[in-house]
Structures are given as structure tokens and as C-alpha cells.
Amino acid sequence: DDVEDIKRMEDVMLEYAAMDRELNHYMRAVEETVNQIKQEKPENIPDLKKLVKEKFAALESKNSDSDLQENEKYMYFKNQLKEMRKQFCHGSDNDNDAIEQIDEDIAVTQSQMNFICPITQMEMKRPVRNKVCGHTYEEDAILKIIQTRKQQKKKVRCPKIGCSHVDVKGSDLVPDEALKRAIDSQNKQ
């Protein structure tokens, strides 16, 4: 039943939006705590876990359902759904053509997801490809991580979920011109 499937997909996307918001709040709470400690330079290090928890709770307390509806990826999903419905309803009388069109839309959506940087979760402007594992990232974002970890004398694990590459180096990164062209041409449409 299509209606039920769509409802389930919407629920999953809303769940994703909620997790995305929670993760962003947690990262912001950690960042704010670190900045607070840097500025105050206390003699005794306070209970960092407690401070982060308090800041996180404060951010979470401001949550509303409308936040989820306005999540970038949820809105993108809803727009894709609307477009598919339009094509399906007003498209051809032939069901096979409509199904083919939906399959094509799904393929386009999946390729557009490859435009998203695993670090920033935003569309890449200057994608670089890792020669070792083949994953792509926003150039500034991965270089910033490499620099930070280098100062900590630590290796950089590939930020793509599920990747086992644990030593990303700046010298392994090459501009991904083909991906940049694909993103640019997608944005022109």
C-alpha cells in the first residue's frame, strides 16, 4: 500500500531529523563548554560531563515539532515526494512510464546525496577525493580535521561512516573535478 509506505518513509525522515537535531545540539553543547573553559581558565577543572549535559538540556528544551518540519533534509525529501506525485498523477497514462520516472528520480536523489560532505553534511563546493579509500569530502573541512589532529599528534580516520581507512593525509587528497562539474550542473538546472 503506497500511502502506508509513504507515511513510513515520512516517519523515518522525521526520526532522522530529530536525531540530526539532537546530534547538532550535543556538538554545540560540547563546543560551548570547551569555549567556556578556555575563557574562564579555572584552577580546578569543573565536571565537564555535567556542564555539557546542562547546556545540552537547555538546547533540547527549546525543541519544537516545527524544527523537524524545517530540517533541510526533511524538506528536500518532501519536495522530492511532491515532484514524484505530480509526475505520477499528471504524467503519462502508462504506469510503466511513471514507475520508470520514479526510479530515475530515486537514482538522481541518490546521486545528489553523494554531493553531501560526510563532515559538514552540506553540499560540497570544493570536493576532494581520498586516493586511498575513494571517499570525497569538502576540502576545507577535511584539511581542518587533518590540521587539528596533527597538532594533537593523532591520525585522522576517514569520516565516511563504515570506512576502515584510519590514516587520512593531505597528500592523499586530490580535487574531484568530475564531482564538482556534476554538482555545478545540478545547481544550474
N, C-alpha and C positions, 0 to 999 in steps of 0.2 A: 504494500500500500504506500504510494508516493507521499501522501500527506503525512503519514506517520514517520516515514524516513526523513522527510524534510524537517519535521519537528525535532526528531532525534539529533539531526545534524545541527540544528539551531541550538539545542540544549548543550551539545558538546562544545560548540563555539563560545557560548556564554560561560561555560565552565572554564574553558581556556582563557577567556578574557578575565575571569575572576583570578585565576592562577597568575596570569601576567601582571595584573594589578598588584596582587599580594607580593610577588617577587620584586616588582619595582619599589613598593613601599619598604620592603625589607632592605633592599640595597640602599635606598635613600636613608633609612634609619641608621645603617652601619656607617654610611658616608658622613652623616651629620654628627654621629658620635665621635668618629675619628677627628673631624674638624674641630669639634668642641674640645677634645682632649689636647689637640695641637695648640689651640689658642690659650687654653687655661694653664697648660703645663703644670698639672698638680704634682705635689711631692709624692703623695700616695696615689697609686693608680686605682681609680674607682672600679666598682663592679661593672665592667663593660657590658656583660651579658644583660644585666638589669637595665642599664641605660638604653641599650638597643631595643630591648623589649618595651620599655616605656615609650620611646619615640615611635616604634612600630605600631603600638596600640593606639597612640594618638593619631597617626596617619590612617589606620584602619577604621577608627571611629567616625571618620568623615566620609566613609564609603556610602554610596547610594547605588541603586539599581541602574540609574541613568548613566553612571560611569561605564558600566559594562556595555550598554547600548551604543556608547560613543567610542568604544575601543576601536582603534584603527583597523585591526584585522577582522573584527566582527562586522564593521561597516562594509569592508571590502567584500566579505562573504555574502552579506545581504544584497549588495549591489550585483554581484555575480548571479545570485539566485534570481533577482528581479529580471536581469537581462535574459537568463535562460527561460524564465516563464514567458517573457514577451516573445521570444523566438519560437517557443514551443506552441504558444497559443495563436500567434499571428503568422507563424512561419508557413511551412508547406502543409498540404493536406496529407502528405505522405509521412507516416510515422517514422519510417526508416531515416528519412532526411533529417527529421527533428532529432532523433536519437544520435545520428552522426554529428549533428551540430553541437549537441550537449557534450559528446565525447571530445570534440575538438576544443570546446570551451574549457573542459576539465584539463586537457593537455596544456592549453595556454596558461591556465591558472597555476598548474604545477610548475611550468617553466618560469612564471613570474615569481613563484616562491623561491626559485633559485637566484633571484635578484636580491633577496634579503640577506643581509650580512648576519652570520651567526653570533656576532659580538654585539652589534648595535641594534639588531632587529629592525633595521631601516633599510630602504632600498639603497644599494651601493651606488656611489658616484664614481669612485676610482677603484674598481675591483682588482685585487691581485690574487694570483693562483699560487698555491704551495706546490712546488715541483715534486715534493716527496709524497704527499698524500692526495694531491689533486683538489683540495678544498679551496674555496675562494672566500675572501674577507674584504672589508673596506680597508684600504691601505693605511689610513691614519690610525684606525682602531687597533689593527694587529701590531703596527710599529710601536704604538704607545705601550701595549702589553709587553712586547719584547723588551723595550727600554726599561720599564718598571721592574720586570723580573730579573733583568741583567743587574740592576742596582742591588737587588736582593740576593744576587748570585744564585738564582734559581732558573731552571729550564722552563720553557713555555710549552704547555700541552696544546694540541690543536683544539680550538674552541668548538669545532663541529661535534655535536653530540654523537657518541658512538665511535669516534675516530681514536685509533690506538697510538697515533703518532705523538710522541712525548717531547720532542726537541725541535720546535719550530725556530728557524733562524731567519734573519732578514735576508741573508744571501740565497735562501730557498725560494724567495718570493719574486714572481715575475708579473708584470701588468697583464691582465686578461683582456686583451683588445676585443676579442670576439664577443665576450660577455658585455663589455662596455657598449659596443655597437648595438647589441640586442636590446639592452636597457634603453639606450637613446632612441632607437627606432620605435620601441614600445611606447615611450613617452611622447613621441611625435604624433602617434595615432589618435 
